[in-house]
Amino acid sequence: MLTQLQGDQLPQWIKAVRTDDLPNLHTFVNGLERDLAAVTAGVTLPWNSGVVEGHVNRIKMIKRQMYGRAGFGLLRKRVLLA
């Protein structure tokens, strides 16, 4: 369902989880159902935030390397020059 972008199958999967005796998955499904439209769109649409998350991860790594050494000015320079 995830790799084939078949979000229309999500309600059937949720029903199958409800019939099984797996309390941890029941909790997960409860979370999914809080915003089912957004989850369905996320599983169906081809867009993702992978590139943005990669940049955030890179900036956090640079920030960790500089911990306690300098302020925002140096972090900004390192990010822009990297």
N, C-alpha and C positions, 0 to 999 in steps of 0.2 A: 504494500500500500504506500509506503514512504518513497521507495525508489521509483515507482511507476506513477507517482503523483495522482493516486486514486482516492482522493478525499471523500468521494461520494460513498465509499465503503465503510467510513468511520462509524455511522450509526449501527450497522450490523455487527461490527467488531465490539462496540460498547455493549450491545445486547448479549453477545457471546461471553464477554467478561463477566457480566452480571449473573449469568447462569452458572459460572464456575465458582469453586470455593477457594478463591484467592483474595484474601482481605487486602493485601497490599495493592493489588491491581484495582480493587474497588475504590480505594482512596485515590489512586491516580486518575481513574475515570471520573470521580467526583470533581476533581480539579479541571479536567478537560471540559466537563459539562458546564462549568461556570461561564465559559465564553466559547461555546461550541462553534459559533460562526467564525471566530478568529482562528481557531484550531483547524477547522475545515479548510479555510482559505490558505493557511500555512502549509497544509499537507497537499493542497491541490495546485496552487499557483507556482510557477517556475522561479519566481524571484526569491532571493534570500539575502541575508545581511553578512555573508561570509567575508567579503572584502573589508567591510567596516570592522568586524570583529577582529580580523587580522591586524588592522592598524591599531586598534585599541590594545591588543595583546602586546604589540611591539612597543608602544608608548609606555605601557606599564612595566615592561622589562627594563627599558631605559631608566625609568623612574626608580625602580628597585636598585639598579646598579649605582645610582647617584644618591641613595638614601643618606641624609645627614650631611651631604657635601655642599649643596648649593640650592638656590631657590628656583623660582619659576623661570627666570630669565635664561639660565643655563639650560634648563630642560627644553625650553622653546628652541634655543639654538641647536641643540643636539637633534631634536626631532626634525627641524627644517633642513639641517645639513645631511641627515642620514639618507 
